[in-house]
Amino acid sequence: MKHLTSVVVMPMVLALASANCGSTGSEETAQPEANSQATPDSSQTSPPSMIVHATVSLGKDHEVRFVEYRPGMVGTIEEGRSMVDVPVLTSEVTKLTWEDQYRHFAGASAHLPKAMVGALARVAATPISTISAPPAAADTQNVGAGPHFYNAGEQAWFNATFCNGASICIQGFDFTNMQTPFKVSHASTVATIGVEGTSNGTFQNFYWACANPPWPFPQFCAWFENGTAVIVPGHFINTSVSGNGSWFFKWELRGGGANTTVSSSANF
């Protein structure tokens, strides 16, 4: 999914999007700690720009996935049950390097999958680009209209668990939008859909990229999808993203059905 600021050079946009797709390469099975299970993964349900290289199982419906959003940008995605599973992708963990995050969950002596080694090599090889700012927004956050239940149920749990000290915390109904007001080198986010939801939702991450085609074409910029996580009602998604350099990011939480409570937060 792309939101374009120019329509006169669509072939160049498509070329840039194609360049962001990677391959899984070879993968290995790690040796996890006794209470977790780590396995390489190459999910075909992920968008082509995001590849899951390994998964650590922490119990029923609770796991941490190690993903390459695009060549040069990696991160983690934790999925768990709201008010049941204790979030493990904490701020202390996200401060670790990607490979140390993997060993934190899979075990200190766990062998790093070859696919993750390849992803780290692509991060190191990615040049730091000068990126123009996206169009100024009236607000970097908004949410569907409705009561903000900060003192009841899942939203109270979310507020107490994920909003203390967060750069952005937003709660309401149906959807949320968040965007970094400046370029950041890394970010972590959390999103949840209330258990009353009637369908799965999605939590999409976008990054802002610009291209300078040959004369006489002008520079153009666009929001490019950087990966989508599915959220089951009553569950939370905890993500991190980092790369070589700094970027503008935005996140869109959608789905769950009408009048479903939603919450999201971001740290950067």
C-alpha positions as a LaTeX table, in Angstrom:
\begin{tabular}{lrrr}
\hline
Residue & $x$ (\AA) & $y$ (\AA) & $z$ (\AA) \\
\hline
Met1 & 0.00 & 0.00 & 0.00 \\
Lys2 & 1.44 & 3.39 & $-0.98$ \\
His3 & 0.26 & 6.95 & $-0.43$ \\
Leu4 & 1.84 & 9.03 & $-3.18$ \\
Thr5 & 2.53 & 12.74 & $-3.38$ \\
Ser6 & 3.11 & 12.63 & $-7.13$ \\
Val7 & 1.47 & 10.70 & $-9.95$ \\
Val8 & 3.67 & 11.72 & $-12.88$ \\
Val9 & 6.40 & 9.14 & $-12.31$ \\
Met10 & 4.53 & 6.00 & $-11.26$ \\
Pro11 & 7.04 & 3.63 & $-12.95$ \\
Met12 & 9.80 & 5.04 & $-10.76$ \\
Val13 & 7.65 & 4.53 & $-7.66$ \\
Leu14 & 7.08 & 0.91 & $-8.61$ \\
Ala15 & 10.78 & 0.43 & $-9.22$ \\
Leu16 & 11.60 & 1.80 & $-5.79$ \\
Ala17 & 9.01 & $-0.45$ & $-4.17$ \\
Ser18 & 10.42 & $-3.50$ & $-5.97$ \\
Ala19 & 13.90 & $-2.68$ & $-4.74$ \\
Asn20 & 12.63 & $-2.95$ & $-1.18$ \\
Cys21 & 11.77 & $-6.64$ & $-1.47$ \\
Gly22 & 14.27 & $-9.19$ & $-0.11$ \\
Ser23 & 14.68 & $-12.94$ & 0.09 \\
Thr24 & 14.86 & $-15.25$ & 3.04 \\
Gly25 & 18.11 & $-16.97$ & 2.11 \\
Ser26 & 19.18 & $-20.06$ & 4.07 \\
Glu27 & 17.86 & $-20.53$ & 7.58 \\
Glu28 & 18.79 & $-22.62$ & 10.60 \\
Thr29 & 16.99 & $-23.97$ & 13.65 \\
Ala30 & 18.17 & $-22.40$ & 16.91 \\
Gln31 & 18.57 & $-24.16$ & 20.25 \\
Pro32 & 16.15 & $-22.34$ & 22.59 \\
Glu33 & 15.99 & $-22.24$ & 26.36 \\
Ala34 & 13.85 & $-24.87$ & 28.06 \\
Asn35 & 10.70 & $-22.75$ & 28.26 \\
Ser36 & 10.76 & $-21.36$ & 24.74 \\
Gln37 & 10.92 & $-22.65$ & 21.20 \\
Ala38 & 12.82 & $-20.86$ & 18.45 \\
Thr39 & 12.32 & $-21.83$ & 14.82 \\
Pro40 & 13.25 & $-20.23$ & 11.50 \\
Asp41 & 10.24 & $-18.99$ & 9.59 \\
Ser42 & 9.58 & $-17.68$ & 6.10 \\
Ser43 & 5.90 & $-16.85$ & 6.31 \\
Gln44 & 4.24 & $-16.56$ & 2.92 \\
Thr45 & 1.38 & $-14.57$ & 4.43 \\
Ser46 & 3.60 & $-11.55$ & 5.11 \\
Pro47 & 3.74 & $-8.76$ & 2.55 \\
Pro48 & 6.73 & $-9.13$ & 0.18 \\
Ser49 & 8.56 & $-6.27$ & 1.89 \\
Met50 & 8.56 & $-8.06$ & 5.27 \\
Ile51 & 10.19 & $-11.43$ & 5.92 \\
Val52 & 9.99 & $-13.40$ & 9.17 \\
His53 & 13.42 & $-14.98$ & 9.71 \\
Ala54 & 12.87 & $-16.66$ & 13.11 \\
Thr55 & 10.17 & $-17.18$ & 15.72 \\
Val56 & 10.54 & $-17.81$ & 19.46 \\
Ser57 & 7.48 & $-19.41$ & 21.09 \\
Leu58 & 6.83 & $-18.31$ & 24.68 \\
Gly59 & 3.63 & $-20.28$ & 25.25 \\
Lys60 & 0.07 & $-20.41$ & 23.96 \\
Asp61 & $-0.60$ & $-17.47$ & 21.58 \\
His62 & 2.57 & $-15.75$ & 22.84 \\
Glu63 & 5.59 & $-15.46$ & 20.55 \\
Val64 & 8.31 & $-13.14$ & 19.33 \\
Arg65 & 9.11 & $-12.94$ & 15.62 \\
Phe66 & 12.36 & $-11.55$ & 14.17 \\
Val67 & 11.62 & $-9.79$ & 10.90 \\
Glu68 & 13.34 & $-7.94$ & 8.09 \\
Tyr69 & 10.89 & $-5.22$ & 7.08 \\
Arg70 & 12.94 & $-4.36$ & 4.00 \\
Pro71 & 16.61 & $-4.76$ & 3.09 \\
Gly72 & 18.44 & $-2.58$ & 5.60 \\
Met73 & 15.66 & $-2.39$ & 8.22 \\
Val74 & 14.98 & $-5.07$ & 10.85 \\
Gly75 & 12.91 & $-5.48$ & 13.99 \\
Thr76 & 10.84 & $-7.70$ & 16.24 \\
Ile77 & 7.12 & $-8.40$ & 16.63 \\
Glu78 & 5.67 & $-9.81$ & 19.84 \\
Glu79 & 2.13 & $-11.17$ & 19.87 \\
Gly80 & 0.26 & $-12.04$ & 23.05 \\
Arg81 & $-3.11$ & $-12.05$ & 24.82 \\
Ser82 & $-4.21$ & $-8.79$ & 26.41 \\
Met83 & $-4.41$ & $-8.90$ & 30.22 \\
Val84 & $-3.05$ & $-12.49$ & 30.18 \\
Asp85 & 0.47 & $-12.59$ & 28.74 \\
Val86 & 3.14 & $-10.43$ & 30.32 \\
Pro87 & 4.78 & $-8.32$ & 27.56 \\
Val88 & 8.43 & $-9.30$ & 27.14 \\
Leu89 & 9.51 & $-6.87$ & 24.43 \\
Thr90 & 10.25 & $-4.18$ & 27.01 \\
Ser91 & 12.16 & $-0.95$ & 26.52 \\
Glu92 & 15.23 & $-2.60$ & 28.06 \\
Val93 & 15.05 & $-5.42$ & 25.50 \\
Thr94 & 14.49 & $-3.15$ & 22.50 \\
Lys95 & 17.64 & $-1.23$ & 23.44 \\
Leu96 & 19.65 & $-4.40$ & 22.73 \\
Thr97 & 21.00 & $-5.13$ & 19.28 \\
Trp98 & 18.79 & $-7.29$ & 17.07 \\
Glu99 & 21.02 & $-10.32$ & 17.49 \\
Asp100 & 21.19 & $-9.85$ & 21.27 \\
Gln101 & 17.40 & $-9.63$ & 21.36 \\
Tyr102 & 17.27 & $-13.02$ & 19.65 \\
Arg103 & 19.67 & $-14.57$ & 22.17 \\
His104 & 17.73 & $-12.95$ & 25.02 \\
Phe105 & 14.71 & $-15.07$ & 24.08 \\
Ala106 & 16.25 & $-18.13$ & 22.42 \\
Gly107 & 19.14 & $-18.53$ & 24.87 \\
Ala108 & 22.57 & $-16.94$ & 25.29 \\
Ser109 & 24.26 & $-19.75$ & 23.35 \\
Ala110 & 21.63 & $-19.93$ & 20.59 \\
His111 & 23.05 & $-20.03$ & 17.06 \\
Leu112 & 21.95 & $-17.00$ & 15.04 \\
Pro113 & 20.08 & $-18.22$ & 11.92 \\
Lys114 & 21.93 & $-17.58$ & 8.66 \\
Ala115 & 18.96 & $-15.59$ & 7.38 \\
Met116 & 19.35 & $-13.16$ & 10.28 \\
Val117 & 23.09 & $-12.91$ & 9.61 \\
Gly118 & 22.28 & $-11.99$ & 6.01 \\
Ala119 & 19.73 & $-9.40$ & 7.14 \\
Leu120 & 22.32 & $-7.78$ & 9.44 \\
Ala121 & 24.77 & $-7.64$ & 6.54 \\
Arg122 & 22.19 & $-5.80$ & 4.47 \\
Val123 & 21.70 & $-3.30$ & 7.33 \\
Ala124 & 25.45 & $-2.64$ & 7.43 \\
Ala125 & 25.59 & $-2.25$ & 3.65 \\
Thr126 & 22.63 & 0.14 & 3.38 \\
Pro127 & 23.80 & 3.72 & 2.76 \\
Ile128 & 22.42 & 6.51 & 4.91 \\
Ser129 & 20.19 & 8.61 & 2.68 \\
Thr130 & 19.07 & 12.21 & 3.01 \\
Ile131 & 15.29 & 12.11 & 3.25 \\
Ser132 & 12.97 & 15.06 & 2.92 \\
Ala133 & 10.26 & 15.61 & 5.50 \\
Pro134 & 6.74 & 14.34 & 4.69 \\
Pro135 & 3.92 & 16.84 & 4.26 \\
Ala136 & 3.16 & 18.55 & 7.56 \\
Ala137 & 0.18 & 16.99 & 9.28 \\
Ala138 & $-2.27$ & 18.86 & 11.47 \\
Asp139 & $-1.61$ & 16.24 & 14.13 \\
Thr140 & 0.70 & 13.24 & 14.36 \\
Gln141 & $-2.00$ & 11.17 & 16.03 \\
Asn142 & $-5.76$ & 10.66 & 15.80 \\
Val143 & $-8.33$ & 8.02 & 16.65 \\
Gly144 & $-11.91$ & 7.03 & 15.86 \\
Ala145 & $-14.53$ & 9.03 & 17.77 \\
Gly146 & $-15.95$ & 7.54 & 20.94 \\
Pro147 & $-15.50$ & 7.36 & 24.71 \\
His148 & $-11.92$ & 6.92 & 25.94 \\
Phe149 & $-12.20$ & 4.18 & 28.53 \\
Tyr150 & $-8.95$ & 4.87 & 30.34 \\
Asn151 & $-10.33$ & 3.41 & 33.59 \\
Ala152 & $-11.96$ & 0.16 & 32.48 \\
Gly153 & $-10.99$ & $-3.23$ & 31.09 \\
Glu154 & $-8.40$ & $-3.77$ & 28.40 \\
Gln155 & $-7.83$ & $-0.07$ & 27.78 \\
Ala156 & $-7.02$ & 0.48 & 31.45 \\
Trp157 & $-4.55$ & $-2.42$ & 31.28 \\
Phe158 & $-3.03$ & $-1.02$ & 28.09 \\
Asn159 & $-2.73$ & 2.47 & 29.56 \\
Ala160 & $-1.02$ & 1.21 & 32.70 \\
Thr161 & 1.26 & $-1.20$ & 30.81 \\
Phe162 & 2.29 & 0.70 & 27.69 \\
Cys163 & 1.53 & 4.40 & 28.09 \\
Asn164 & 3.73 & 5.46 & 31.01 \\
Gly165 & 6.46 & 7.58 & 29.42 \\
Ala166 & 5.38 & 6.78 & 25.84 \\
Ser167 & 6.04 & 9.32 & 23.10 \\
Ile168 & 2.46 & 8.77 & 21.86 \\
Cys169 & $-0.44$ & 7.00 & 23.57 \\
Ile170 & $-3.87$ & 7.04 & 21.96 \\
Gln171 & $-7.07$ & 5.14 & 22.80 \\
Gly172 & $-10.58$ & 5.15 & 21.43 \\
Phe173 & $-12.69$ & 3.28 & 18.88 \\
Asp174 & $-12.26$ & 1.63 & 15.48 \\
Phe175 & $-8.83$ & 2.94 & 14.40 \\
Thr176 & $-5.68$ & 4.83 & 15.42 \\
Asn177 & $-3.05$ & 6.77 & 13.46 \\
Met178 & 0.42 & 7.62 & 14.77 \\
Gln179 & 3.35 & 9.35 & 13.08 \\
Thr180 & 6.80 & 10.43 & 14.19 \\
Pro181 & 7.11 & 14.24 & 14.08 \\
Phe182 & 10.81 & 13.94 & 13.21 \\
Lys183 & 13.24 & 11.36 & 11.85 \\
Val184 & 14.19 & 8.56 & 14.25 \\
Ser185 & 16.77 & 5.77 & 14.10 \\
His186 & 14.54 & 3.28 & 15.90 \\
Ala187 & 11.02 & 3.03 & 17.29 \\
Ser188 & 8.86 & 0.62 & 19.25 \\
Thr189 & 5.06 & 0.44 & 19.16 \\
Val190 & 2.18 & $-1.48$ & 20.72 \\
Ala191 & $-1.36$ & $-1.94$ & 19.43 \\
Thr192 & $-4.38$ & $-3.88$ & 20.68 \\
Ile193 & $-7.97$ & $-4.56$ & 19.64 \\
Gly194 & $-10.66$ & $-5.21$ & 22.24 \\
Val195 & $-11.89$ & $-8.75$ & 22.82 \\
Glu196 & $-15.33$ & $-7.61$ & 21.64 \\
Gly197 & $-13.97$ & $-7.23$ & 18.08 \\
Thr198 & $-15.76$ & $-9.28$ & 15.43 \\
Ser199 & $-12.83$ & $-9.61$ & 13.00 \\
Asn200 & $-9.06$ & $-9.53$ & 12.91 \\
Gly201 & $-7.40$ & $-6.15$ & 12.56 \\
Thr202 & $-4.15$ & $-4.98$ & 11.01 \\
Phe203 & $-1.31$ & $-2.82$ & 12.29 \\
Gln204 & 0.59 & $-1.33$ & 9.36 \\
Asn205 & 3.95 & 0.43 & 9.50 \\
Phe206 & 5.02 & 2.89 & 6.78 \\
Tyr207 & 8.28 & 4.71 & 6.14 \\
Trp208 & 8.83 & 7.88 & 4.11 \\
Ala209 & 11.17 & 7.56 & 1.11 \\
Cys210 & 12.21 & 9.91 & $-1.67$ \\
Ala211 & 13.77 & 9.34 & $-5.07$ \\
Asn212 & 15.71 & 11.62 & $-7.43$ \\
Pro213 & 15.07 & 10.38 & $-10.98$ \\
Pro214 & 17.17 & 11.73 & $-13.88$ \\
Trp215 & 16.32 & 15.12 & $-15.36$ \\
Pro216 & 13.75 & 16.29 & $-16.35$ \\
Phe217 & 11.73 & 14.37 & $-13.75$ \\
Pro218 & 11.33 & 16.04 & $-10.35$ \\
Gln219 & 12.08 & 14.48 & $-7.00$ \\
Phe220 & 9.12 & 12.57 & $-5.60$ \\
Cys221 & 8.37 & 11.08 & $-2.21$ \\
Ala222 & 5.90 & 8.52 & $-0.90$ \\
Trp223 & 4.86 & 6.52 & 2.16 \\
Phe224 & 5.85 & 2.88 & 1.58 \\
Glu225 & 4.42 & $-0.03$ & 3.51 \\
Asn226 & 7.06 & $-1.43$ & 5.84 \\
Gly227 & 5.18 & $-4.49$ & 7.04 \\
Thr228 & 1.75 & $-5.48$ & 8.37 \\
Ala229 & 0.95 & $-7.42$ & 11.54 \\
Val230 & $-2.44$ & $-9.11$ & 12.08 \\
Ile231 & $-4.13$ & $-8.48$ & 15.44 \\
Val232 & $-6.65$ & $-10.98$ & 16.78 \\
Pro233 & $-9.32$ & $-9.39$ & 19.03 \\
Gly234 & $-8.22$ & $-9.62$ & 22.63 \\
His235 & $-4.54$ & $-9.70$ & 21.65 \\
Phe236 & $-1.73$ & $-7.16$ & 21.50 \\
Ile237 & 1.09 & $-6.64$ & 19.00 \\
Asn238 & 4.40 & $-5.23$ & 20.28 \\
Thr239 & 6.87 & $-4.17$ & 17.57 \\
Ser240 & 10.29 & $-2.61$ & 17.09 \\
Val241 & 12.05 & $-1.29$ & 13.99 \\
Ser242 & 15.59 & $-0.03$ & 13.36 \\
Gly243 & 17.95 & 0.49 & 10.47 \\
Asn244 & 21.03 & 2.32 & 9.25 \\
Gly245 & 20.22 & 6.03 & 9.55 \\
Ser246 & 16.97 & 7.71 & 10.55 \\
Trp247 & 13.47 & 7.74 & 9.08 \\
Phe248 & 9.97 & 9.15 & 9.36 \\
Phe249 & 7.53 & 6.39 & 10.35 \\
Lys250 & 3.77 & 6.16 & 10.70 \\
Trp251 & 1.48 & 3.41 & 11.96 \\
Glu252 & $-2.17$ & 2.67 & 11.16 \\
Leu253 & $-4.34$ & 0.37 & 13.30 \\
Arg254 & $-7.45$ & $-0.85$ & 11.48 \\
Gly255 & $-10.17$ & $-3.47$ & 11.81 \\
Gly256 & $-11.91$ & $-5.30$ & 14.61 \\
Gly257 & $-15.38$ & $-4.22$ & 13.62 \\
Ala258 & $-17.46$ & $-1.12$ & 14.33 \\
Asn259 & $-17.43$ & 0.28 & 17.87 \\
Thr260 & $-14.48$ & $-1.88$ & 18.91 \\
Thr261 & $-12.11$ & $-0.40$ & 21.49 \\
Val262 & $-8.54$ & 0.10 & 20.21 \\
Ser263 & $-5.31$ & 1.38 & 21.74 \\
Ser264 & $-1.82$ & 2.11 & 20.44 \\
Ser265 & 1.37 & 3.67 & 21.71 \\
Ala266 & 4.80 & 4.52 & 20.34 \\
Asn267 & 8.25 & 5.20 & 21.76 \\
Phe268 & 11.01 & 6.82 & 19.74 \\
\hline
\end{tabular}
